[in-house]
Amino acid sequence: RGVMKYSNGPKHYATVRAWCDANAIDCLDFTPALLASPANPYRFEGHWNATGHRVAATALVEHFDARRR
C-alpha cells in the first residue's frame, strides 16, 4: 500500500524502469508529467484524480506518437 504514495513514487518507478530496461520492455514513467502538473494530480495515497488521469492520458499519447516516428 505504501509503495505508490506520492512521496516515494520516483524511487519506486526508478526500480521499475531499471527492471523494464534490463528486460527490453517499453516503459512509460508518469512521474515527470505528474510532477510538472500545475494542479495537484492526486486524490489520496497515490490515486489520481481527474487531473492526474488527464496528465497520464496526455503522456500516453505523446509516448505513442514518439514511438511511431
C-alpha positions as a Markdown table, in Angstrom:
| # | Residue | x | y | z |
|---|---|---|---|---|
| 1 | Arg | 0.0 | 0.0 | 0.0 |
| 2 | Gly | 2.8 | 2.5 | 0.8 |
| 3 | Val | 4.7 | 1.8 | -2.3 |
| 4 | Met | 2.6 | 4.0 | -4.6 |
| 5 | Lys | 2.4 | 7.0 | -2.3 |
| 6 | Tyr | 3.3 | 10.3 | -4.0 |
| 7 | Ser | 6.2 | 10.9 | -1.7 |
| 8 | Asn | 8.1 | 7.8 | -2.8 |
| 9 | Gly | 6.9 | 7.4 | -6.4 |
| 10 | Pro | 10.1 | 8.5 | -8.1 |
| 11 | Lys | 12.1 | 5.9 | -6.2 |
| 12 | His | 9.7 | 3.1 | -6.9 |
| 13 | Tyr | 9.4 | 4.0 | -10.6 |
| 14 | Ala | 13.2 | 4.1 | -10.9 |
| 15 | Thr | 13.3 | 0.5 | -9.8 |
| 16 | Val | 10.5 | -0.5 | -12.2 |
| 17 | Arg | 12.2 | 1.4 | -15.0 |
| 18 | Ala | 15.5 | -0.3 | -14.4 |
| 19 | Trp | 13.8 | -3.7 | -14.5 |
| 20 | Cys | 12.0 | -2.9 | -17.7 |
| 21 | Asp | 15.2 | -1.6 | -19.3 |
| 22 | Ala | 17.0 | -4.8 | -18.3 |
| 23 | Asn | 14.3 | -6.9 | -19.9 |
| 24 | Ala | 13.9 | -4.8 | -23.1 |
| 25 | Ile | 10.3 | -3.8 | -22.1 |
| 26 | Asp | 9.0 | -0.4 | -23.2 |
| 27 | Cys | 8.1 | 1.5 | -20.1 |
| 28 | Leu | 6.5 | 4.9 | -19.5 |
| 29 | Asp | 7.2 | 6.6 | -16.2 |
| 30 | Phe | 4.4 | 9.1 | -15.5 |
| 31 | Thr | 6.3 | 10.7 | -12.6 |
| 32 | Pro | 7.8 | 13.6 | -14.6 |
| 33 | Ala | 4.5 | 14.5 | -16.1 |
| 34 | Leu | 2.7 | 14.3 | -12.8 |
| 35 | Leu | 5.3 | 16.4 | -11.0 |
| 36 | Ala | 5.1 | 19.0 | -13.8 |
| 37 | Ser | 1.3 | 19.3 | -13.5 |
| 38 | Pro | 0.3 | 22.8 | -12.4 |
| 39 | Ala | -2.7 | 21.3 | -10.5 |
| 40 | Asn | -2.5 | 18.5 | -7.9 |
| 41 | Pro | -2.9 | 15.3 | -9.8 |
| 42 | Tyr | -3.6 | 13.1 | -6.7 |
| 43 | Arg | -6.7 | 12.4 | -4.8 |
| 44 | Phe | -5.2 | 10.3 | -1.9 |
| 45 | Glu | -2.4 | 7.8 | -1.3 |
| 46 | Gly | -1.1 | 8.0 | -4.8 |
| 47 | His | -4.5 | 7.6 | -6.5 |
| 48 | Trp | -5.0 | 10.0 | -9.4 |
| 49 | Asn | -7.9 | 12.5 | -9.5 |
| 50 | Ala | -9.3 | 13.8 | -12.8 |
| 51 | Thr | -6.3 | 16.0 | -13.4 |
| 52 | Gly | -3.9 | 13.0 | -12.9 |
| 53 | His | -5.9 | 11.0 | -15.4 |
| 54 | Arg | -5.7 | 13.8 | -18.0 |
| 55 | Val | -1.9 | 14.2 | -17.4 |
| 56 | Ala | -1.4 | 10.4 | -17.8 |
| 57 | Ala | -3.6 | 10.3 | -21.0 |
| 58 | Thr | -1.6 | 13.2 | -22.5 |
| 59 | Ala | 1.7 | 11.5 | -21.6 |
| 60 | Leu | 0.5 | 8.2 | -23.2 |
| 61 | Val | -0.5 | 10.0 | -26.4 |
| 62 | Glu | 2.9 | 11.7 | -26.6 |
| 63 | His | 4.7 | 8.5 | -25.8 |
| 64 | Phe | 2.9 | 6.5 | -28.6 |
| 65 | Asp | 3.3 | 9.4 | -31.1 |
| 66 | Ala | 7.0 | 9.4 | -30.5 |
| 67 | Arg | 7.2 | 5.6 | -30.9 |
| 68 | Arg | 5.5 | 5.9 | -34.3 |
| 69 | Arg | 8.1 | 8.3 | -35.7 |
